[in-house]
């Protein structure tokens, strides 16, 4: 009986650890600092697309922004094209979804 419980617990532990690895591998979280080259607000105002030029590689990356605080800053012109931004985003399904989107010098 004790062996059976031990085997079941071991199998459960392996299953849980495997699932944790699989879920973390789905979305890749990246960090970037760069200048905004383009901001496009959606027609409904619930999202925006911001194109940033990475300060390290020079590559342009388009990031989808959906949080209300950042969208309000776009609308109020507190964040405009040319501002340097520090952001974290998840690369998932061919889209880059913003997690953190802030000016490097503060807002």
Secondary structure as GFF3:
##gff-version 3
##sequence-region A 1 107
A	DSSP	alpha_helix	2	26	.	.	.	ID=ss1
A	DSSP	beta_strand	28	41	.	.	.	ID=ss2
A	DSSP	beta_strand	48	54	.	.	.	ID=ss3
A	DSSP	beta_strand	60	65	.	.	.	ID=ss4
A	DSSP	alpha_helix	68	75	.	.	.	ID=ss5
A	DSSP	beta_strand	84	92	.	.	.	ID=ss6
A	DSSP	beta_strand	95	103	.	.	.	ID=ss7
###
